[in-house]
């Protein structure tokens, strides 16, 4: 089972920041937080991941709380193409461990 | 960005028939996975494969399923005798190293069992 809790859906206005929360209160010290998204029925797409420090790349920022029990994915300027299901996943950073997908958050970006 | 290629994009088959789904991993990737997604449901892990062996498999991956990398490039998923409930989108994913690496997913094969 997924070890994370996410709201089932969120809306965001085009051009505004989208902030997607995730709770992972049982995360272990060696588990990373990964974010993926799935646009329509396409294959999941990697967005970002982190252990305990905040991370930023060309797609998004990841803010992880100090106790690591929750995190927020930030899309700074959402576009219509960011409409997708966003998955927050915790995974040990080693070996060939699988990703366990939950139901994710359906983000709808409105014009 | 490099891509994982899956063929065919759509496969229609009769119940009881064998199907083979194919995946071309990114060239220097070493870890391979199959996932599936039944319409409207979660993405589910099937199997992981490394060094020509299955590393882990889920309860879904029963004796009707098998994987192999026959020629060192293609990574295949075979369903020996398809059932109606095997109808799903099947995704291949690969990663360069298992440690702290992102998985690259293919665009999927939509399998329809009639």
Backbone of each chain as ProteinMPNN parsed JSONL, in Angstrom:
{"seq_chain_A": "XXXXXXXXXXXXXXXXXXXXXXXXXXXXXXXXXXXXXXXXXXXXXXXXXXXXXXXXXXXXXXXXXXXXXXXXXXXXXXXXXXXXXXXXXXXXXXXXXXXXXXXXXXXXXXX", "coords_chain_A": {"N_chain_A": [[0.835, -1.203, 0.0], [0.301, 2.318, -0.577], [2.327, 4.728, 1.072], [1.638, 7.268, 1.524], [-0.453, 10.217, 1.8], [-2.7, 12.067, -0.064], [-4.619, 14.884, -1.228], [-7.605, 14.235, -3.093], [-8.241, 15.84, -5.293], [-7.48, 18.983, -6.881], [-7.701, 22.432, -7.801], [-6.377, 24.968, -9.961], [-5.513, 28.218, -11.062], [-4.523, 29.183, -14.31], [-1.172, 30.193, -14.776], [-0.795, 30.815, -12.143], [0.74, 29.772, -9.019], [0.856, 26.319, -8.284], [0.266, 24.426, -5.49], [0.905, 21.417, -4.166], [0.021, 19.27, -1.662], [1.4, 16.681, 0.486], [1.192, 14.024, 2.725], [3.331, 12.086, 4.672], [3.692, 10.564, 7.096], [4.836, 8.313, 8.236], [7.336, 8.001, 7.231], [10.58, 6.64, 6.694], [14.022, 7.036, 7.798], [15.735, 6.555, 5.647], [14.276, 6.851, 3.401], [13.3, 8.357, 0.387], [11.437, 11.137, -0.931], [9.473, 11.097, -3.696], [8.134, 12.627, -6.613], [5.844, 12.121, -9.159], [4.062, 12.522, -12.244], [1.061, 11.94, -14.148], [-0.135, 12.39, -17.192], [-3.185, 12.371, -18.602], [-3.587, 9.261, -20.048], [-0.964, 8.631, -20.302], [2.425, 7.381, -19.801], [3.729, 7.471, -16.462], [5.511, 10.397, -15.401], [8.591, 11.498, -14.273], [9.109, 14.01, -11.806], [10.479, 15.296, -9.592], [12.669, 14.698, -6.779], [13.533, 14.198, -3.294], [15.424, 14.079, -0.187], [15.782, 15.302, 2.442], [16.393, 17.969, 2.251], [15.229, 20.98, 0.695], [14.368, 20.981, -2.754], [14.944, 21.99, -6.129], [14.128, 22.062, -9.545], [13.979, 22.344, -13.138], [11.331, 21.91, -13.548], [9.839, 22.005, -11.149], [9.478, 22.794, -7.601], [10.392, 21.275, -4.513], [9.33, 21.111, -1.302], [10.223, 20.035, 1.806], [9.163, 19.263, 5.019], [10.751, 19.946, 8.201], [10.586, 17.81, 9.983], [10.133, 15.842, 8.201], [7.679, 14.69, 7.732], [5.828, 15.584, 6.006], [5.32, 17.047, 2.74], [5.531, 19.46, 0.055], [4.751, 19.94, -3.273], [5.617, 22.29, -5.625], [4.45, 23.931, -8.386], [5.553, 26.529, -10.116], [4.425, 28.353, -12.031], [1.684, 27.508, -13.209], [0.517, 25.806, -16.11], [-1.91, 25.037, -18.688], [-1.12, 22.602, -19.653], [-0.127, 21.343, -17.476], [-2.149, 20.045, -16.254], [-3.0, 17.108, -14.713], [-2.588, 13.89, -13.062], [-1.024, 13.845, -9.997], [1.493, 12.2, -8.275], [2.688, 11.407, -5.117], [5.335, 9.738, -3.72], [6.985, 7.543, -1.518], [10.187, 6.141, -1.234], [12.782, 3.853, -0.784], [16.095, 4.712, -1.326], [17.667, 2.726, -2.93], [18.947, -0.306, -4.457], [16.67, -2.224, -6.461], [14.233, -1.208, -5.853], [10.742, -0.973, -6.103], [8.398, 1.522, -7.279], [5.578, 2.538, -5.473], [2.455, 3.31, -6.281], [-0.083, 5.534, -5.255], [-3.414, 6.887, -5.202], [-3.081, 9.501, -5.899], [-3.174, 13.09, -6.667], [-5.543, 14.745, -8.512], [-4.854, 17.326, -10.48], [-6.288, 20.152, -11.795], [-5.796, 22.596, -14.1], [-7.077, 25.682, -14.705], [-8.213, 27.905, -17.287]], "CA_chain_A": [[0.0, 0.0, 0.0], [1.014, 3.582, -0.593], [2.625, 5.253, 2.399], [1.396, 8.716, 1.475], [-1.832, 10.691, 1.723], [-2.82, 13.267, -0.882], [-6.018, 15.222, -1.547], [-7.964, 13.607, -4.373], [-8.284, 16.78, -6.411], [-7.203, 20.399, -6.639], [-7.807, 23.313, -8.96], [-5.423, 26.066, -9.96], [-5.669, 29.101, -12.211], [-3.357, 29.242, -15.198], [-0.236, 31.263, -14.441], [-0.58, 30.888, -10.697], [1.478, 28.638, -8.461], [0.085, 25.174, -7.784], [0.932, 23.838, -4.328], [0.281, 20.114, -3.939], [0.536, 18.723, -0.401], [1.503, 15.228, 0.66], [1.559, 13.576, 4.06], [4.055, 10.805, 4.74], [4.066, 10.625, 8.518], [5.585, 7.12, 8.663], [8.536, 7.893, 6.395], [11.797, 6.209, 7.38], [15.16, 7.92, 7.583], [16.421, 6.312, 4.381], [13.311, 6.926, 2.299], [13.204, 9.603, -0.351], [10.123, 11.537, -1.416], [9.454, 11.267, -5.152], [6.901, 13.095, -7.248], [5.616, 11.797, -10.556], [2.739, 12.891, -12.714], [0.547, 11.173, -15.264], [-1.012, 13.206, -18.026], [-4.164, 11.479, -19.237], [-3.216, 7.845, -19.888], [0.425, 8.445, -20.677], [3.269, 6.824, -18.757], [4.121, 8.437, -15.429], [6.683, 11.227, -15.702], [9.315, 11.952, -13.093], [9.179, 15.458, -11.634], [11.513, 15.719, -8.662], [12.701, 13.925, -5.548], [14.413, 14.741, -2.272], [15.55, 13.33, 1.055], [15.378, 16.193, 3.529], [16.549, 19.359, 1.847], [14.368, 21.434, -0.386], [14.964, 20.76, -4.062], [14.332, 22.72, -7.242], [14.642, 21.816, -10.891], [13.317, 23.161, -14.157], [9.892, 21.648, -13.56], [9.114, 22.251, -9.908], [10.217, 22.831, -6.337], [9.92, 20.345, -3.495], [9.579, 21.594, 0.053], [10.029, 18.952, 2.769], [9.194, 19.812, 6.371], [11.934, 19.553, 8.952], [10.376, 16.469, 10.539], [9.988, 14.979, 7.02], [6.394, 14.001, 7.735], [5.005, 16.065, 4.901], [6.033, 17.806, 1.721], [4.696, 20.2, -0.892], [5.259, 20.138, -4.621], [5.199, 23.596, -6.129], [4.617, 24.284, -9.795], [5.524, 27.989, -9.895], [3.519, 29.039, -12.958], [0.983, 26.382, -13.818], [-0.08, 25.972, -17.43], [-2.961, 24.055, -18.964], [-0.47, 21.31, -19.875], [0.192, 20.735, -16.175], [-3.298, 19.259, -15.79], [-2.526, 15.724, -14.629], [-2.615, 13.291, -11.729], [0.296, 13.965, -9.383], [1.711, 11.144, -7.289], [3.753, 11.538, -4.125], [5.737, 8.36, -3.425], [8.212, 7.397, -0.736], [10.929, 5.0, -1.757], [14.149, 3.733, -0.314], [17.008, 4.981, -2.423], [18.663, 1.665, -3.111], [18.519, -1.522, -5.11], [15.712, -2.087, -7.542], [12.928, -1.093, -5.213], [9.67, -0.479, -6.953], [7.563, 2.648, -6.874], [4.211, 2.151, -5.123], [1.595, 4.444, -6.603], [-1.396, 5.688, -4.648], [-4.4, 7.464, -6.12], [-2.588, 10.79, -6.337], [-4.024, 14.276, -6.709], [-5.884, 15.21, -9.849], [-4.735, 18.781, -10.588], [-6.879, 20.754, -12.98], [-5.406, 23.993, -14.297], [-8.16, 26.345, -15.418], [-7.817, 29.138, -17.98]], "C_chain_A": [[0.871, 1.254, 0.0], [1.194, 4.088, 0.83], [2.344, 6.74, 2.479], [-0.085, 8.999, 1.395], [-1.855, 11.995, 0.958], [-4.299, 13.6, -1.071], [-6.364, 14.661, -2.913], [-7.948, 14.564, -5.554], [-7.972, 18.191, -5.947], [-7.391, 21.153, -7.944], [-6.802, 24.452, -8.809], [-5.679, 26.906, -11.203], [-4.37, 29.13, -13.018], [-2.488, 30.442, -14.84], [0.05, 31.41, -12.964], [0.224, 29.681, -10.247], [0.505, 27.556, -8.003], [0.899, 24.543, -6.655], [0.235, 22.536, -3.964], [0.868, 19.499, -2.67], [0.566, 17.199, -0.392], [1.911, 14.944, 2.1], [2.229, 12.221, 3.985], [4.608, 10.66, 6.152], [4.879, 9.424, 8.977], [6.881, 6.941, 7.882], [9.743, 7.505, 7.244], [12.962, 7.109, 6.988], [15.84, 7.746, 6.243], [15.478, 6.358, 3.174], [13.281, 8.331, 1.697], [11.734, 9.877, -0.683], [10.242, 11.815, -2.916], [8.102, 11.825, -5.582], [6.931, 12.707, -8.729], [4.268, 12.38, -10.95], [2.37, 12.037, -13.919], [-0.477, 12.031, -15.988], [-1.89, 12.258, -18.826], [-3.725, 10.027, -19.039], [-1.772, 7.573, -20.279], [1.196, 7.777, -19.545], [3.608, 7.876, -17.714], [5.434, 9.132, -15.783], [7.3, 11.711, -14.402], [9.309, 13.473, -13.021], [10.398, 15.828, -10.797], [11.569, 14.744, -7.5], [13.676, 14.556, -4.565], [14.413, 13.864, -1.026], [15.112, 14.186, 2.239], [15.542, 17.668, 3.193], [15.542, 19.713, 0.774], [15.11, 21.292, -1.711], [14.222, 21.584, -5.105], [14.963, 22.245, -8.536], [13.807, 22.634, -11.877], [11.798, 22.97, -14.161], [9.187, 22.166, -12.307], [10.073, 22.448, -8.734], [9.572, 21.849, -5.371], [10.333, 20.892, -2.135], [9.252, 20.458, 1.012], [10.135, 19.555, 4.161], [10.38, 19.246, 7.148], [11.792, 18.151, 9.55], [10.152, 15.414, 9.459], [8.651, 14.264, 6.951], [5.459, 14.517, 6.661], [5.868, 16.852, 3.924], [5.028, 18.514, 0.823], [5.433, 20.301, -2.211], [4.726, 21.467, -5.119], [5.501, 23.694, -7.618], [4.475, 25.804, -9.856], [4.571, 28.765, -10.793], [2.769, 27.977, -13.759], [0.425, 26.761, -15.196], [-1.136, 24.899, -17.638], [-2.36, 22.663, -19.144], [-0.033, 20.629, -18.585], [-1.005, 19.992, -15.585], [-2.942, 17.778, -15.863], [-2.839, 15.176, -13.243], [-1.186, 13.291, -11.198], [0.414, 12.962, -8.243], [2.902, 11.495, -6.402], [4.082, 10.129, -3.641], [6.975, 8.383, -2.545], [8.893, 6.097, -1.143], [12.334, 5.009, -1.173], [15.09, 3.917, -1.493], [18.073, 3.923, -2.578], [18.081, 0.48, -3.841], [17.52, -1.259, -6.22], [14.311, -1.892, -6.986], [11.908, -0.407, -6.108], [9.105, 0.822, -6.413], [6.171, 2.101, -6.566], [3.326, 3.373, -5.306], [0.318, 4.387, -5.777], [-2.362, 6.249, -5.682], [-3.992, 8.846, -6.601], [-3.594, 11.904, -6.212], [-4.276, 14.649, -8.152], [-5.856, 16.739, -9.832], [-5.351, 19.234, -11.897], [-6.463, 22.213, -13.025], [-6.442, 24.636, -15.204], [-7.691, 27.624, -16.09], [-8.346, 30.377, -17.286]], "O_chain_A": [[1.998, 1.261, 0.495], [0.327, 3.902, 1.684], [2.779, 7.401, 3.422], [-0.877, 8.152, 0.982], [-1.12, 12.926, 1.285], [-5.141, 12.702, -1.076], [-5.511, 14.614, -3.799], [-7.677, 14.158, -6.684], [-8.17, 18.545, -4.785], [-7.261, 20.597, -9.035], [-6.431, 24.844, -7.702], [-6.018, 26.38, -12.262], [-3.272, 29.105, -12.463], [-2.983, 31.549, -14.629], [1.023, 32.054, -12.573], [0.374, 28.703, -10.979], [-0.535, 27.847, -7.412], [2.06, 24.175, -6.836], [-0.906, 22.551, -3.503], [2.068, 19.235, -2.604], [-0.138, 16.532, -1.151], [2.849, 15.544, 2.625], [1.742, 11.314, 3.308], [5.819, 10.636, 6.369], [5.551, 9.499, 10.006], [7.458, 5.854, 7.871], [9.906, 7.981, 8.368], [12.908, 7.837, 5.996], [16.462, 8.682, 5.741], [15.844, 5.953, 2.071], [13.243, 9.337, 2.405], [10.906, 8.966, -0.709], [11.022, 12.668, -3.339], [7.068, 11.527, -4.983], [7.911, 12.939, -9.436], [3.439, 12.691, -10.095], [3.23, 11.491, -14.611], [-1.541, 12.348, -15.457], [-1.404, 11.452, -19.619], [-3.51, 9.624, -17.896], [-1.397, 6.433, -20.555], [0.668, 7.627, -18.443], [3.758, 9.052, -18.046], [6.335, 8.54, -16.377], [6.616, 12.263, -13.541], [9.48, 14.151, -14.034], [11.254, 16.589, -11.248], [10.598, 14.025, -7.26], [14.536, 15.348, -4.949], [13.532, 13.026, -0.832], [14.176, 13.83, 2.954], [14.89, 18.52, 3.796], [15.065, 18.85, 0.038], [16.327, 21.462, -1.775], [13.025, 21.841, -4.977], [16.176, 22.049, -8.616], [13.03, 23.504, -11.482], [11.07, 23.789, -14.722], [8.081, 22.7, -12.385], [11.288, 22.294, -8.856], [8.363, 21.622, -5.409], [11.513, 21.106, -1.858], [8.122, 19.97, 1.03], [11.087, 20.278, 4.455], [10.935, 18.205, 6.795], [12.763, 17.397, 9.614], [9.998, 14.231, 9.763], [8.503, 13.317, 6.179], [4.398, 13.936, 6.435], [6.984, 17.264, 4.238], [3.836, 18.207, 0.832], [6.596, 20.7, -2.258], [3.527, 21.735, -5.043], [6.646, 23.558, -8.05], [3.374, 26.319, -9.663], [3.97, 29.744, -10.35], [3.184, 27.603, -14.856], [-0.065, 27.87, -15.411], [-1.239, 23.959, -16.849], [-3.002, 21.66, -18.831], [0.385, 19.471, -18.6], [-0.887, 19.374, -14.527], [-2.624, 17.256, -16.931], [-3.296, 15.904, -12.363], [-0.263, 12.806, -11.853], [-0.447, 12.885, -7.367], [3.981, 11.836, -6.889], [3.19, 9.405, -3.198], [7.906, 9.15, -2.791], [8.235, 5.08, -1.366], [12.981, 6.052, -1.086], [14.883, 3.323, -2.551], [19.257, 4.194, -2.378], [16.867, 0.278, -3.849], [17.528, -0.196, -6.841], [13.328, -2.349, -7.568], [12.188, 0.593, -6.769], [9.305, 1.176, -5.251], [5.646, 1.284, -7.323], [3.441, 4.351, -4.568], [-0.286, 3.326, -5.62], [-2.153, 6.104, -6.886], [-4.507, 9.319, -7.614], [-4.708, 11.713, -5.725], [-3.339, 14.847, -8.925], [-6.729, 17.373, -9.239], [-4.982, 18.76, -12.972], [-6.743, 22.976, -12.1], [-6.658, 24.192, -16.331], [-6.867, 28.352, -15.536], [-8.101, 31.494, -17.744]]}, "seq_chain_B": "XXXXXXXXXXXXXXXXXXXXXXXXXXXXXXXXXXXXXXXXXXXXXXXXXXXXXXXXXXXXXXXXXXXXXXXXXXXXXXXXXXXXXXXXXXXXXXXXXXXXXXXXXXXXXXXXXX", "coords_chain_B": {"N_chain_B": [[15.327, 14.496, -24.251], [16.173, 11.145, -23.305], [14.249, 8.224, -24.306], [11.979, 5.624, -23.355], [10.882, 3.011, -25.297], [7.899, 1.517, -26.321], [6.266, -1.271, -27.787], [3.526, -3.172, -29.168], [1.554, -0.129, -29.542], [-1.102, -0.524, -29.176], [-2.876, -3.498, -28.498], [-4.938, -6.05, -29.426], [-6.522, -8.957, -28.397], [-7.664, -12.372, -28.288], [-9.283, -14.027, -25.6], [-7.344, -16.345, -23.805], [-5.288, -16.46, -25.601], [-1.772, -16.012, -26.304], [0.277, -13.219, -25.536], [2.852, -10.912, -26.332], [4.522, -8.25, -25.042], [6.555, -5.536, -25.865], [9.562, -3.761, -25.052], [11.905, -1.226, -25.424], [14.603, -0.401, -23.689], [16.224, 2.557, -22.337], [19.543, 3.17, -23.413], [21.82, 2.777, -21.589], [20.698, 1.803, -19.326], [20.002, -0.278, -16.505], [18.16, -1.439, -14.82], [14.943, -2.789, -14.903], [11.415, -2.592, -15.293], [7.989, -3.665, -15.12], [4.797, -2.278, -15.14], [1.248, -2.019, -14.594], [-1.925, -0.595, -15.492], [-5.167, -0.705, -14.865], [-8.1, 0.5, -16.366], [-9.085, 3.506, -14.936], [-8.048, 2.885, -12.481], [-5.352, 2.474, -10.017], [-1.822, 2.793, -10.78], [-0.074, -0.161, -10.999], [2.508, -2.168, -9.67], [4.233, -4.76, -11.342], [6.615, -6.36, -11.87], [10.157, -6.431, -11.295], [13.421, -6.304, -12.781], [16.724, -7.297, -13.052], [20.063, -7.686, -14.039], [19.543, -9.925, -15.594], [17.727, -11.343, -14.113], [14.723, -11.842, -12.207], [14.032, -9.439, -9.819], [12.075, -8.681, -8.033], [8.631, -9.454, -7.607], [5.121, -8.919, -7.955], [1.96, -9.941, -6.456], [0.252, -10.095, -8.546], [1.746, -10.937, -10.676], [1.693, -13.795, -11.754], [2.036, -17.33, -12.614], [1.319, -17.137, -15.243], [2.579, -15.044, -16.329], [5.644, -13.835, -17.694], [9.019, -12.62, -17.969], [11.668, -11.423, -20.012], [14.927, -10.728, -21.37], [15.842, -11.129, -24.187], [17.758, -10.551, -26.23], [19.546, -8.79, -25.234], [18.762, -6.222, -25.614], [15.914, -5.619, -26.197], [13.243, -5.748, -23.837], [10.948, -7.915, -22.618], [7.483, -8.651, -21.903], [5.582, -11.397, -21.346], [2.389, -12.759, -21.612], [0.93, -15.685, -20.992], [-1.561, -17.056, -21.33], [-4.112, -15.225, -21.972], [-6.47, -13.441, -19.946], [-9.736, -11.986, -19.476], [-9.535, -10.074, -17.473], [-6.958, -9.21, -17.715], [-6.887, -7.08, -19.333], [-5.633, -3.943, -19.783], [-3.531, -0.992, -19.416], [-0.191, -1.35, -20.08], [2.869, -0.553, -18.727], [6.273, -0.063, -19.352], [9.247, 0.482, -17.533], [12.408, 2.0, -16.912], [15.641, 2.303, -15.357], [18.815, 3.804, -14.681], [20.517, 3.189, -12.567], [19.757, 1.407, -9.577], [19.806, 2.842, -7.283], [18.529, 5.606, -5.818], [17.567, 6.808, -8.164], [15.756, 8.197, -10.893], [12.855, 6.79, -12.416], [12.264, 6.062, -15.795], [9.485, 6.064, -17.78], [7.784, 4.243, -20.352], [5.433, 4.956, -23.032], [3.42, 3.169, -22.99], [1.479, 0.127, -23.561], [-1.651, -0.542, -24.695], [-3.609, -3.098, -23.793], [-6.157, -5.114, -24.88], [-8.351, -7.582, -24.061], [-10.499, -9.824, -25.476]], "CA_chain_B": [[15.527, 13.512, -23.186], [16.039, 9.769, -23.828], [12.914, 7.663, -24.162], [11.698, 4.191, -23.342], [9.969, 2.761, -26.403], [7.078, 0.312, -26.159], [5.472, -1.693, -28.933], [2.772, -2.177, -29.934], [0.844, 0.839, -28.697], [-2.379, -1.174, -28.877], [-2.904, -4.924, -28.81], [-6.224, -6.682, -29.171], [-6.332, -10.399, -28.465], [-8.757, -13.198, -27.79], [-9.018, -14.703, -24.336], [-6.628, -17.6, -23.944], [-4.145, -16.309, -26.501], [-0.52, -15.484, -25.75], [0.715, -11.925, -26.059], [4.184, -10.44, -25.93], [4.666, -6.805, -25.081], [7.983, -5.259, -26.014], [10.067, -2.509, -24.515], [13.317, -0.945, -25.67], [15.042, 0.497, -22.613], [17.268, 3.531, -22.615], [20.686, 2.298, -23.719], [22.715, 2.423, -20.494], [19.911, 1.477, -18.135], [20.281, -1.622, -16.019], [17.035, -1.943, -14.044], [13.77, -2.761, -15.754], [10.186, -2.832, -14.556], [6.692, -3.603, -15.775], [3.645, -1.853, -14.358], [0.037, -1.973, -15.383], [-2.985, 0.27, -14.983], [-6.518, -0.981, -15.337], [-8.816, 1.765, -16.593], [-9.672, 4.152, -13.77], [-7.439, 2.414, -11.239], [-3.982, 2.899, -9.743], [-0.707, 2.145, -11.447], [0.321, -1.288, -10.148], [3.775, -2.82, -9.965], [4.19, -6.18, -11.691], [7.879, -7.087, -11.745], [11.414, -5.731, -11.556], [14.349, -7.224, -13.451], [18.086, -6.771, -13.04], [21.107, -8.699, -14.256], [18.886, -11.1, -16.187], [16.92, -12.082, -13.128], [13.652, -11.113, -11.54], [14.409, -8.954, -8.496], [10.877, -8.688, -7.199], [7.39, -9.534, -8.364], [3.922, -8.73, -7.142], [1.009, -11.071, -6.476], [-0.382, -10.131, -9.869], [2.686, -11.594, -11.596], [1.628, -15.236, -11.474], [2.713, -18.217, -13.571], [0.934, -16.799, -16.614], [3.419, -13.945, -16.756], [7.093, -14.034, -17.691], [9.783, -11.526, -18.556], [13.013, -11.766, -20.41], [15.662, -9.768, -22.193], [16.443, -12.182, -25.001], [18.861, -10.163, -27.097], [20.332, -7.75, -24.585], [18.213, -4.889, -25.835], [14.487, -5.618, -25.882], [12.771, -6.313, -22.568], [9.595, -8.325, -22.989], [6.525, -9.206, -20.963], [4.717, -12.377, -22.004], [1.245, -13.308, -20.89], [0.825, -16.977, -21.669], [-2.953, -17.327, -21.682], [-4.721, -13.999, -21.472], [-7.82, -13.445, -19.371], [-10.417, -10.704, -19.646], [-9.049, -9.135, -16.459], [-5.619, -8.715, -18.075], [-7.053, -5.849, -20.114], [-5.049, -2.826, -19.036], [-2.385, -0.335, -20.031], [1.033, -1.897, -19.517], [3.977, 0.389, -18.843], [7.64, -0.467, -19.07], [10.043, 1.562, -16.939], [13.81, 1.62, -16.745], [16.479, 3.254, -14.65], [20.231, 3.509, -14.891], [20.974, 2.494, -11.369], [18.624, 1.281, -8.68], [19.938, 3.707, -6.121], [18.198, 7.022, -5.857], [17.48, 7.242, -9.548], [14.387, 8.309, -11.381], [12.419, 5.818, -13.405], [11.728, 6.569, -17.045], [8.385, 5.218, -18.221], [7.338, 4.305, -21.725], [4.082, 5.491, -23.239], [2.465, 2.12, -22.665], [0.746, -0.702, -24.525], [-3.035, -0.8, -24.281], [-3.996, -4.473, -24.098], [-7.59, -5.409, -24.781], [-8.623, -9.016, -24.186], [-11.919, -9.981, -25.811]], "C_chain_B": [[15.361, 12.108, -23.781], [14.672, 9.185, -23.493], [12.943, 6.143, -24.076], [10.622, 3.948, -24.395], [9.221, 1.457, -26.184], [6.315, 0.014, -27.445], [4.718, -2.981, -28.598], [2.119, -1.166, -28.997], [-0.521, 0.289, -28.292], [-2.3, -2.632, -29.301], [-4.284, -5.458, -28.433], [-6.032, -8.181, -29.344], [-7.558, -11.121, -27.936], [-8.335, -13.851, -26.475], [-8.346, -16.051, -24.589], [-5.416, -17.538, -24.85], [-2.94, -15.769, -25.74], [-0.223, -14.128, -26.367], [2.108, -11.624, -25.534], [4.227, -8.939, -26.111], [6.159, -6.48, -25.04], [8.355, -3.859, -25.553], [11.533, -2.381, -24.916], [13.765, 0.046, -24.616], [15.995, 1.564, -23.142], [18.616, 2.814, -22.534], [21.553, 1.915, -22.517], [21.976, 2.094, -19.205], [20.021, 0.009, -17.794], [19.107, -2.26, -15.29], [15.759, -1.748, -14.859], [12.538, -3.192, -14.948], [9.025, -2.928, -15.534], [5.65, -3.199, -14.733], [2.412, -1.993, -15.23], [-0.971, -1.062, -14.704], [-4.294, -0.12, -15.647], [-7.266, 0.343, -15.38], [-9.45, 2.287, -15.305], [-9.047, 3.754, -12.446], [-5.983, 2.876, -11.115], [-2.984, 2.201, -10.661], [-0.159, 1.076, -10.504], [1.64, -1.888, -10.614], [3.544, -4.289, -10.312], [5.505, -6.875, -11.332], [9.042, -6.134, -11.964], [12.459, -6.762, -11.978], [15.716, -6.571, -13.489], [19.062, -7.911, -13.236], [20.506, -10.022, -14.696], [18.115, -11.958, -15.202], [15.795, -11.2, -12.623], [14.129, -10.73, -10.146], [13.237, -9.037, -7.534], [9.662, -8.819, -8.106], [6.217, -9.391, -7.416], [3.033, -9.97, -7.229], [0.329, -11.201, -7.826], [0.446, -10.976, -10.824], [2.724, -13.085, -11.269], [2.281, -16.027, -12.605], [2.354, -17.925, -15.026], [1.813, -15.706, -17.198], [4.886, -14.381, -16.768], [7.756, -12.823, -18.333], [11.124, -12.074, -18.996], [13.612, -10.64, -21.229], [16.485, -10.611, -23.159], [17.688, -11.776, -25.771], [19.686, -9.03, -26.509], [19.821, -6.356, -24.833], [16.738, -4.873, -25.461], [14.211, -6.281, -24.54], [11.308, -6.645, -22.792], [8.805, -8.839, -21.802], [5.623, -10.138, -21.753], [3.585, -12.768, -21.064], [0.847, -14.565, -21.642], [-0.599, -17.255, -22.16], [-3.791, -16.196, -21.111], [-6.135, -14.23, -20.95], [-8.424, -12.062, -19.609], [-9.846, -9.654, -18.698], [-7.6, -8.675, -16.689], [-5.694, -7.447, -18.924], [-6.612, -4.663, -19.279], [-4.029, -2.133, -19.92], [-1.153, -0.879, -19.325], [2.187, -0.933, -19.794], [5.292, -0.307, -18.516], [8.366, 0.732, -18.465], [11.467, 1.076, -16.767], [14.547, 2.695, -15.966], [17.933, 2.812, -14.766], [20.803, 2.708, -13.735], [19.785, 2.413, -10.441], [18.646, 2.311, -7.57], [19.553, 5.136, -6.447], [18.129, 7.568, -7.274], [16.016, 7.317, -9.965], [14.117, 7.219, -12.401], [11.89, 6.55, -14.627], [10.674, 5.569, -17.526], [8.16, 5.365, -19.718], [5.907, 4.803, -21.812], [3.009, 4.426, -23.127], [1.953, 1.337, -23.861], [-0.638, -0.95, -23.955], [-3.417, -2.2, -24.744], [-5.48, -4.648, -23.867], [-7.8, -6.885, -25.041], [-10.12, -9.197, -24.376], [-12.419, -11.392, -25.509]], "O_chain_B": [[14.517, 11.896, -24.652], [14.024, 9.593, -22.53], [13.809, 5.479, -24.646], [9.578, 4.6, -24.387], [9.823, 0.422, -25.899], [5.79, 0.914, -28.102], [5.215, -3.8, -27.824], [2.14, -1.346, -27.779], [-1.032, 0.592, -27.214], [-1.724, -2.956, -30.339], [-4.733, -5.336, -27.293], [-5.442, -8.624, -30.329], [-8.382, -10.543, -27.226], [-7.166, -14.182, -26.279], [-8.744, -16.798, -25.483], [-4.603, -18.462, -24.867], [-3.072, -15.154, -24.682], [-0.439, -13.91, -27.559], [2.483, -12.033, -24.435], [3.994, -8.424, -27.204], [6.919, -7.076, -24.276], [7.572, -2.914, -25.653], [12.308, -3.324, -24.761], [13.357, 1.207, -24.639], [16.5, 1.467, -24.26], [18.807, 1.946, -21.682], [21.99, 0.765, -22.456], [22.562, 2.107, -18.122], [20.122, -0.843, -18.676], [19.054, -3.482, -15.15], [15.526, -0.682, -15.429], [12.617, -4.034, -14.054], [9.061, -2.359, -16.625], [5.628, -3.706, -13.612], [2.511, -2.075, -16.455], [-0.884, -0.792, -13.506], [-4.496, 0.108, -16.839], [-7.075, 1.202, -14.518], [-10.247, 1.6, -14.668], [-9.471, 4.233, -11.394], [-5.458, 3.571, -11.986], [-3.274, 1.154, -11.239], [0.179, 1.364, -9.356], [1.856, -2.088, -11.81], [2.76, -4.975, -9.657], [5.514, -7.854, -10.585], [8.937, -5.162, -12.712], [12.396, -7.929, -11.591], [15.85, -5.423, -13.91], [18.897, -8.985, -12.657], [20.905, -11.091, -14.235], [17.883, -13.144, -15.434], [15.901, -9.974, -12.611], [14.577, -11.583, -9.38], [13.391, -9.415, -6.373], [9.672, -8.347, -9.243], [6.312, -9.704, -6.229], [3.316, -10.912, -7.969], [-0.117, -12.284, -8.207], [-0.105, -11.658, -11.688], [3.641, -13.575, -10.61], [2.986, -15.467, -13.444], [3.018, -18.415, -15.939], [1.802, -15.466, -18.405], [5.307, -15.198, -15.949], [7.149, -12.102, -19.124], [11.643, -13.042, -18.44], [12.922, -9.74, -21.708], [17.688, -10.785, -22.968], [18.591, -12.593, -25.945], [20.447, -8.38, -27.226], [20.385, -5.392, -24.316], [16.347, -4.19, -24.515], [14.868, -7.251, -24.164], [10.512, -5.764, -23.117], [9.353, -9.377, -20.84], [4.977, -9.721, -22.714], [3.797, -13.065, -19.889], [0.466, -14.499, -22.811], [-0.789, -17.654, -23.309], [-4.139, -16.196, -19.93], [-6.879, -15.082, -21.438], [-7.715, -11.099, -19.903], [-9.69, -8.491, -19.069], [-7.084, -7.847, -15.939], [-4.672, -6.818, -19.198], [-7.151, -4.412, -18.202], [-3.699, -2.6, -21.01], [-1.086, -0.868, -18.096], [2.442, -0.553, -20.937], [5.4, -1.04, -17.533], [8.114, 1.872, -18.854], [11.709, -0.103, -16.51], [14.126, 3.851, -15.925], [18.24, 1.631, -14.925], [21.476, 1.694, -13.918], [18.893, 3.259, -10.502], [17.608, 2.617, -6.982], [20.195, 5.789, -7.268], [18.591, 8.678, -7.539], [15.163, 6.593, -9.451], [15.002, 6.786, -13.139], [11.159, 7.534, -14.508], [10.949, 4.377, -17.659], [8.317, 6.447, -20.285], [5.254, 5.041, -20.797], [1.818, 4.737, -23.163], [1.985, 1.801, -25.001], [-0.78, -1.501, -22.863], [-3.535, -2.456, -25.942], [-5.992, -4.362, -22.785], [-7.467, -7.386, -26.115], [-10.916, -8.775, -23.537], [-13.592, -11.693, -25.731]]}, "name": "protein", "num_of_chains": 2, "seq": "XXXXXXXXXXXXXXXXXXXXXXXXXXXXXXXXXXXXXXXXXXXXXXXXXXXXXXXXXXXXXXXXXXXXXXXXXXXXXXXXXXXXXXXXXXXXXXXXXXXXXXXXXXXXXXXXXXXXXXXXXXXXXXXXXXXXXXXXXXXXXXXXXXXXXXXXXXXXXXXXXXXXXXXXXXXXXXXXXXXXXXXXXXXXXXXXXXXXXXXXXXXXXXXXXXXXXXXXXXXXXXXXX"}
